[in-house]
Amino acid sequence: MFDRIRAFHRPTSVAQALRLFEAERRRGGRGRWVAGGTDLVVQRERTLRWLVDLTCLPLGYVRRVRGGWAIGATTHMAEIEHSKTLLALANGILAEAAGTCGSRQIRNMATIGGNLANASPACDLAPPLLALDASVVIAGRGGRRTVPLDRFFRGVNRTALNGGLLVEIRVPAPPKGKAAWSYQKLGRLQSDIAVVNASAGVVLDERGFCTRARIALGAVAPTPLRARRAEALLEGRRLDGAAIDAAADQAAAEAKPVTDVRGTAEYRRAMCRVLVSRALEECARRVGRSL
Amino acid sequence: MSDLIVHVTVNGEARRWRVEPGDLLLDVLRREGLWGVKRGCETGECGACAVLLDGEPINSCLMFAAQADGRELLTIEGVADGEKLHPVQEAFLDHGAVQCGYCTPAMVLCAKELLERSPKPTEAEVREALSGVLCRCTGYKKPVEAILAAAAAAPKTRGKTARRRRAAR
């Protein structure tokens, strides 16, 4: 299937990987980065001439860092799913989302960096990472730059990478206060590609008012996105049933779904509303508020 | 097209493969005569091509052969100890868990890995471990029963190596 590939590079450092990628790019012919292969191989691009493999780079890690957490780009979904550090972060929504990313074999191969860089609208980790204000660190010829995740996705399978290499995901420590998060996914099975997915995060003050709200949607637009107007409706309000209804309506209005084999646009919009509502209700339960 | 040399351990034996840069692991394993690694959907969904890579199940149809360099692979051909079948294989026979047999190698490997990490699994854990292997005869009940029976019959010491492996990471 990939009989036109003439070079398969296996660098052991980021600097070497960038040099190889650049040299191949100058030589010409289509090439890509590859890690787990779970998207790349399935996409069956017969015109690929070269690949730069990332599985020998020292980028498989989950670390506490100053101001938050850092996750190496080639950390497997299975490692995220079982990471004690991530299970303890934000009600474990990153671990939960990673645990729904395909079968066990897929989760042993697929990486968090690949999940994001593939830029599928239904990307499992995007909604929880967007709800956590995550950024990605991109290494390139000019050094490293940090891009907020909500500016990373540019379209279906399109990102701000621009030939650079995604090396790390940064998750800032959430603000102090009563906080809760939720991840919701709708698929025929939990491990299927999402028909719709969503995440919510809320921070409440001592009176129960929302000081910060995050609502992130997946599979309802060309890219995963934040429903900013829905978030704005919640901030400054008490997190009650009426506020949740209003925010869920608004989030569904911000969705721009399409019809495909997994669902119609109408169904997706309706389910987007349901998932946002469930996510916010779960957040409310998790901070101990009865609705 | 320059060939690559891949040093890999397959079923306990060191191997030196000459592969093309675009070769997939599934194709190379079958070319090497390991026909228990089945070609199914080739899109990572059916799991019939599953093998254990450093002890953990992966789909060999999605991995490039070059990526196996320096790693350890176990296929169904390496599960039995000579003529002596693995307890999971014995249990599959005892429970009539094999129909057409196409998914059986992958199911046995996934079950073996599960019992090494969780020697006394619940039925839900067994079903989760098999969820990435699709049976085209749709016969899941007997494999689940077989794996639970193999777990029930096993002495309690199993699972140590898997735990040690995980702790080392």
Interface residues (C-beta under 8 A of the other chain):
Chain A: M1 F2 D3 R4 I5 R6 A7 F8 R10 V34 G36 G37 T38 V41 V42 L48 W50 L51 D53 T55 A78 G102 S103 R104 Q105 I106 N108 M109 L189 S191
Chain B: M1 S2 L4 E20 P21 G22 D23 L24 E42 T43 G44 G47 A50 L53 E56 P57 I58 N59 C61 L62 M63 F64 A66 Q67 D69 C110 E128 A129 S131 G132 V133
